[in-house]
Amino acid sequence: MLFAIQATGYAPTGWQPEVRVVPAGEIAELFDRVNGPGGGPGGGLAGRHGREVGAFYLPGERTIYLNAAIGDPDERDSLLVHELVHELQIADGAQLRVPCEARLEAEAYAVQARFLRRRGRDDLALPYSLAGLLMGDCRPEPQPG
């Protein structure tokens, strides 16, 4: 949490969300139940690109779900940092000040990548940096036809 606070400048919340580590199948089912298949904050990057759901945050429950199948400790910790950024954003009311929710997702990916770089994991940081750049674009997606 301290890294997320320092990296974003958001005020500490005075609490921490519950963290639940759950099997891959369970996290995918829960994610789809909450967001709809392929849905989710910031346009559903995980669902649209067929990526496994690594983690997600349920603000109403103040719970972060982490995928137990993520074996790399640095990646698992970075996913936790990413979701903690969302906790801080919501507590700060940041969602009320951005042109689209994708900007919040972009910030969380950028902090996640910074966390990985600090751990010397440029190999893992690059995809998250790119995801953040792609997610930060608030323009509507082109419609076919």
Backbone as a ProteinNet text record, in pm:
[ID]
protein_1_A
[PRIMARY]
MLFAIQATGYAPTGWQPEVRVVPAGEIAELFDRVNGPGGGPGGGLAGRHGREVGAFYLPGERTIYLNAAIGDPDERDSLLVHELVHELQIADGAQLRVPCEARLEAEAYAVQARFLRRRGRDDLALPYSLAGLLMGDCRPEPQPG
[TERTIARY]
83.7	0	88.1	197	284.9	339.6	379.7	429.8	321.9	199.9	89.6	62.1	67.5	44.6	154.2	279.4	391.5	393.5	358.4	363.2	251	138.7	23.6	3.6	46.5	21.5	-115.1	-193.8	-323.4	-301.7	-395.9	-387.6	-412.9	-345.9	-374.4	-521.4	-577.4	-718.8	-743.4	-641.9	-661.2	-708.7	-727.1	-767.5	-705.2	-709.6	-665.2	-773.7	-794.3	-896	-852.6	-949.3	-920.4	-862	-767.4	-707.6	-739.8	-800.7	-833.8	-761.1	-686.2	-619.5	-710.2	-753.5	-851.4	-801.5	-849.5	-809.3	-848.2	-774.9	-794.1	-938.3	-997.7	-1135.2	-1233.3	-1210.8	-1300.9	-1290.4	-1168.8	-1153.9	-1216.1	-1202	-1261.5	-1414	-1471.9	-1617.6	-1668.2	-1600.2	-1641	-1628.9	-1520.2	-1499.2	-1612.8	-1646.5	-1754.2	-1889.9	-1911.9	-2039.7	-2054.7	-1948.2	-1952.5	-1955.3	-1874.9	-1855.3	-1921.4	-1973	-2022	-1905.2	-1929.1	-1819.4	-1743.3	-1611.7	-1528.4	-1541.3	-1615.7	-1635.9	-1529.4	-1558.8	-1467.1	-1427.2	-1365.9	-1322.5	-1226.3	-1234.6	-1141.2	-1159.5	-1276.6	-1303.2	-1279.6	-1247.7	-1236.7	-1116	-997.5	-875.9	-857.1	-875.6	-852.1	-945.5	-1073.2	-1169.1	-1152.9	-1130.4	-1121.7	-999	-893.4	-769.1	-742.7	-841	-827.1	-725.7	-689.2	-591.3	-659.2	-582.8	-629.8	-650	-752.4	-774.9	-673.3	-581.3	-478.7	-527.1	-606.8	-658.2	-766.9	-853	-947	-996.8	-1051.3	-1094.2	-1244.4	-1311.3	-1454.7	-1470.2	-1492.2	-1499.5	-1612	-1726.8	-1839.6	-1808.3	-1725.3	-1683.7	-1550.3	-1483.9	-1347.7	-1258.6	-1264.2	-1189.7	-1112.7	-988.3	-904.9	-895.2	-923	-910.2	-784.2	-696.8	-574.3	-581.8	-537	-536.2	-423.2	-459.1	-360.6	-263.6	-299.6	-213.7	-97	-96.7	14.8	131.2	226.1	334.7	451.4	470.2	583.6	551.5	629.6	597.6	600.7	690.7	695.4	569.5	525.6	403.7	283.5	275.7	163.5	160.8	277.9	283.2	245.5	285.6	253.1	103.2	38.3	-107.1	-175.7	-122.5	-176.9	-159.3	-42	-18.6	-118.2	-138.4	-233.1	-371.6	-418.5	-552.3	-557.6	-448.4	-443.9	-453.7	-399.5	-414.4	-562.8	-638.1	-782.5	-851.3	-810.6	-865.7	-841.2	-719.8	-685.2	-761.5	-774.5	-848.3	-992.2	-1055.9	-1196.3	-1211.4	-1121.9	-1127.6	-1107	-1027	-996.7	-1104.4	-1191.7	-1291.9	-1236.6	-1124.4	-1059.6	-1150.9	-1239.4	-1329.4	-1421	-1437.6	-1522.9	-1449.4	-1316	-1235.4	-1170.8	-1195.1	-1130.4	-1232.8	-1187.5	-1281.2	-1338.4	-1267.6	-1316.9	-1246.5	-1310.7	-1253.5	-1121.2	-1097.9	-973.8	-851.7	-866.2	-753.3	-713.3	-812.1	-782.5	-706.4	-748.7	-681.1	-539	-522.5	-389.2	-295.7	-347	-264.5	-223.5	-316.8	-286.1	-180.4	-190.3	-89	46.6	49.1	176.1	244.3	168.5	224.7	272.8	195	233.3	367.2	381.6	506.7	623	599.5	704.5	748.7	651.5	681.2	770.9	736.8	815.9	956.1	967.2	1100	1184.9	1123.1	1196.3	1250	1179	1224.1	1319.6	1352.6	1444.1	1380	1248.2	1174.5	1121.4	1213.5	1174	1099.4	1132.1	1065.7	915.3	875	732.5	672.8	753.6	703.2	656.6	725.3	694.2	549.1	496.6	356.5	257.7	284.5	194.3	205.9	326.3	343	263.4	274.9	202	51.1	6.8	-136.6	-184.5	-104.5	-140.7	-152.7	-60.9	-67.4	-192.3	-223.3	-342	-470.6	-471.8	-592.9	-620.7	-519.7	-536.3	-604.2	-631.5	-694.3	-845.6	-903.8	-1046.8	-1132.5	-1071.8	-1151.5	-1235.2	-1355.9	-1438.5	-1374	-1394.1	-1342.9	-1418.4	-1346.4	-1414.2	-1520.9	-1631.7	-1741.9	-1734.7	-1758.9	-1754.4	-1861.7	-1828	-1926.5	-1926
-119.3	0	125.5	120.7	237.4	273.9	173.7	202.4	269.9	219.1	276.1	420.5	448.2	584.3	677.6	633.4	717.4	739.5	636.9	647	732.9	740.8	814.4	950.7	965.1	1089.8	1095.9	987.7	984.2	973	1026.4	1020.1	877.5	838.4	707	698.7	580.2	562	532.6	486.3	450.1	306.6	236.3	95.6	26.2	-105.4	-182.8	-281.4	-300.8	-397.6	-539.8	-627.3	-768.7	-823	-913.3	-977.3	-1126.3	-1176.2	-1318.9	-1379.7	-1484.8	-1558.7	-1675.8	-1680.3	-1781	-1854.8	-1977.6	-2053.4	-1980.6	-2009.4	-1942.3	-1952.1	-2069.1	-2085.5	-2002.3	-1994.8	-1917.6	-1768.1	-1718.1	-1574.2	-1537.1	-1624.1	-1596.3	-1594.5	-1690	-1694.1	-1572	-1535.8	-1420	-1292.3	-1277.8	-1161	-1148.2	-1260.4	-1257.5	-1230.2	-1283.2	-1259.9	-1112	-1048.6	-907.2	-814.9	-844	-753	-795.9	-917.1	-970.7	-1030.1	-1132.3	-1194.2	-1092.4	-1090.2	-997.4	-853.7	-829.1	-691.8	-649.5	-544.2	-501.1	-357.7	-305.7	-167.1	-139.5	-23.7	16.9	-56.5	-113.2	-173.2	-322.1	-387.4	-531.8	-585.6	-530.8	-575.4	-726.1	-779.4	-922.3	-1005.8	-974.3	-1052.5	-1036.3	-915.2	-890.7	-954.2	-965.9	-1018.1	-1160.9	-1223.7	-1361.9	-1385	-1279.8	-1294.2	-1344.8	-1419.2	-1470.1	-1352.9	-1361	-1257.5	-1279.8	-1185.3	-1197.7	-1150.4	-1044.6	-986.5	-886.8	-859.4	-748.5	-707.2	-586.4	-523.2	-501.6	-542.5	-514.9	-407.2	-281.9	-173.3	-188.9	-240.3	-255.5	-348.8	-448.2	-543.1	-504.8	-405.7	-368.1	-491.3	-570.1	-694.8	-700.8	-743	-768.4	-919.6	-966.6	-1108.5	-1127.6	-1218.7	-1251.9	-1395.3	-1417.4	-1549	-1632.9	-1745.3	-1833.1	-1894.5	-1896.3	-1957.5	-1867.5	-1742.3	-1652	-1692.1	-1764	-1821.2	-1728.4	-1629.6	-1538.4	-1439.3	-1440.2	-1351.1	-1202.2	-1162.9	-1022	-983.2	-1069.5	-1038.3	-1036.3	-1132.6	-1137.1	-1010	-968.7	-845.5	-723.6	-723.8	-609	-601.5	-716.5	-717.7	-660.1	-693.2	-638	-486.3	-437.9	-293.3	-227.5	-288.1	-234.6	-218.2	-320.7	-314.6	-218.1	-204.5	-105.7	36.5	59.3	190.4	218.5	117	137.3	170.5	106.2	137.7	285.1	331.4	471.2	567.7	532	617.1	637.2	528.4	535.4	614.9	590.8	665.1	814.3	848.8	988.8	1054.7	974	1029.1	1059.7	998.2	1025.6	995.1	898.9	861.9	976.9	1073.9	1189.3	1298.1	1284.5	1389.4	1349.1	1227.8	1183.7	1178.5	1197	1194.8	1056	951.6	814.3	723.8	611.9	518.6	459.6	458.6	403.5	476.3	603	678.4	622.1	576.6	516.7	386	308.9	182.2	208.8	310.3	345.8	383.6	458.9	496.8	373.2	281.3	160.3	76	65.5	-8.6	60	192.3	264.8	243.5	247.3	224.5	80.2	-11.7	-152.5	-172.5	-110.9	-123	-61.1	52.7	117.6	27.4	-37.6	-131.5	-245.2	-300.6	-410	-364.7	-244.7	-193	-174.4	-128.7	-110.7	-244.8	-351.4	-485.9	-546	-468.4	-516.6	-610	-600	-690.2	-617.5	-563.7	-497.4	-592.6	-722	-821	-824.6	-807.6	-805.5	-665.7	-564.2	-426.5	-381.4	-423	-374	-399.4	-522.2	-542.1	-456.8	-436.6	-354	-207	-162.1	-24.2	-2.9	-98.5	-87.9	-92.2	-178.5	-185	-50.6	11.7	142.2	247.8	245.8	342.9	321.5	196.6	166.8	200.2	174.7	196.7	344.5	427.7	568.6	651	592.4	663.8	665.7	780.5	792.5	805.1	803.1	811.1	686.4	700.9	581.2	490.5	360.6	265	279.8	263.9	273.5	164.7	201.6	106.9	51.8	-78.2	-135.2	-74.7	-66.4	-22	120.1
0	0	0	74.5	82.2	-56.4	-133	-267.9	-351.5	-347.1	-425.3	-383.9	-255.2	-205.1	-254.5	-240	-281.5	-432.6	-509.5	-655.3	-712.5	-643.1	-696.1	-632	-508.2	-436.1	-370.2	-381.1	-313	-163.1	-87.4	58.2	106.8	213.7	272.5	313.1	300.7	331.6	478.7	550	689.8	706.1	595.6	600	480.2	482.3	367.4	330.9	202.2	161.7	197.6	207.5	227.5	97.3	107.9	-8.7	-1.1	-109.7	-117.4	-237.2	-211.3	-317.8	-352.3	-479.3	-520.3	-645.3	-667	-786.5	-915.7	-1022.5	-1151.6	-1200.7	-1193.4	-1239.8	-1159.7	-1030	-943.7	-970.5	-991.2	-1015.3	-1149.7	-1250.6	-1381.5	-1372.3	-1301.2	-1284.9	-1209.9	-1103.3	-1024.1	-1106.7	-1180.8	-1265.5	-1367.2	-1433.6	-1532.7	-1468.8	-1349.2	-1280.6	-1246.6	-1205	-1165	-1286.8	-1387.7	-1500.3	-1629.8	-1634.8	-1760.8	-1837	-1918.9	-1992.4	-2075.8	-2056.8	-2133.5	-2088.4	-1981	-1935.8	-1837.8	-1769.4	-1665.7	-1680.9	-1577.2	-1578.4	-1692.9	-1749.8	-1852.8	-1983.9	-2007.8	-2136.8	-2144.3	-2034.1	-2034.1	-2107.4	-2082.4	-2150.3	-2135.7	-2017.9	-1996.8	-2082.8	-2083.2	-2159.7	-2310	-2355.5	-2499.1	-2561.1	-2484.5	-2539.7	-2494.2	-2431.6	-2392.1	-2281.8	-2210.2	-2103.6	-1978.4	-1904.3	-1776.3	-1680.4	-1598	-1497.9	-1385.7	-1370.5	-1267.6	-1132.3	-1133.4	-1009.3	-1044.2	-948.6	-962.9	-825.3	-822.3	-698.1	-701.3	-593.7	-577.6	-471.5	-513.5	-416	-315.2	-358.9	-266.6	-151.3	-178.1	-74.4	-12.9	-77.3	-38.6	-30.9	-139.8	-148.3	-279.5	-271.2	-388.1	-402.9	-524.4	-556.1	-639.5	-595.4	-667.5	-716.8	-838.3	-899.8	-838.7	-778	-713.2	-813.7	-941.8	-1043.3	-1084.5	-1040.9	-1073	-983.3	-1041.1	-962	-936.5	-1022.4	-1006.4	-894.9	-786.6	-673.2	-710	-799.5	-839.5	-916.2	-1006.4	-1080.6	-987.8	-896.6	-801.1	-716.5	-666.5	-586.5	-670.4	-798.2	-884.1	-910.8	-921.8	-938.8	-815.2	-700	-575.3	-573.5	-611.4	-617.2	-712.5	-829.2	-927.8	-865.6	-796.7	-736.6	-619.1	-546.2	-437.5	-492.4	-610.8	-674.9	-696.9	-740.3	-759.1	-627.1	-520	-386.8	-353.9	-378.1	-349.3	-440.3	-567.6	-661.8	-615.9	-579	-538	-409.3	-313.9	-187.5	-210.2	-310.7	-342	-428.5	-488.1	-578.8	-717.2	-751.1	-879.9	-997.8	-983.1	-1093.4	-1132.1	-1044.8	-1073.4	-1150.5	-1161.6	-1223.8	-1355.9	-1401.2	-1525.4	-1638.3	-1762.8	-1875	-1904.1	-1861.1	-1879	-1778.8	-1747.9	-1650.3	-1696.9	-1827.1	-1879.9	-1824.7	-1793.8	-1736.3	-1599.6	-1523.9	-1393.4	-1412.6	-1509.6	-1538.9	-1586.3	-1670.2	-1720.4	-1606	-1510.3	-1395.8	-1315.7	-1294.8	-1218.2	-1290.6	-1423.2	-1498.8	-1491.2	-1498.7	-1491	-1356.4	-1249.1	-1115.6	-1103.6	-1157.9	-1155.9	-1228	-1344.7	-1420.8	-1344.6	-1280.7	-1201.5	-1086.8	-1023	-914.5	-965	-1080.8	-1136.9	-1174.9	-1231.2	-1265.6	-1140.7	-1034.2	-908.9	-857.8	-887.1	-849.1	-953	-1055.2	-1157.4	-1258.1	-1273.3	-1361.7	-1484.8	-1563.3	-1687.8	-1780.2	-1773.8	-1858.1	-1832.7	-1709.1	-1675.3	-1687.5	-1668	-1667.6	-1805.2	-1909.9	-2044	-2086.1	-2072.6	-2114.4	-2035.4	-1907.5	-1826.8	-1865.3	-1899.4	-1948.1	-2076.2	-2167.1	-2293.7	-2271.1	-2182.7	-2151.5	-2098	-2012.8	-1958.7	-2066.9	-2161	-2270.9	-2354.7	-2382.9	-2462.2	-2387.1	-2257.4	-2177.2	-2154.4	-2159.2	-2127.3	-2234.1	-2348.3	-2458.3	-2437.7	-2420.7	-2392.6	-2517.7	-2633.5	-2756.1	-2772.9	-2825.5	-2847.5	-2951.4	-2934.1	-3030.6	-3162.6	-3274.9	-3404.8	-3418.1	-3473.8	-3493.4	-3635.1	-3651.1	-3786.8	-3876.1	-4003.1	-4101.1	-4119.8
[MASK]
+++++++++++++++++++++++++++++++++++++++++++++++++++++++++++++++++++++++++++++++++++++++++++++++++++++++++++++++++++++++++++++++++++++++++++++++++

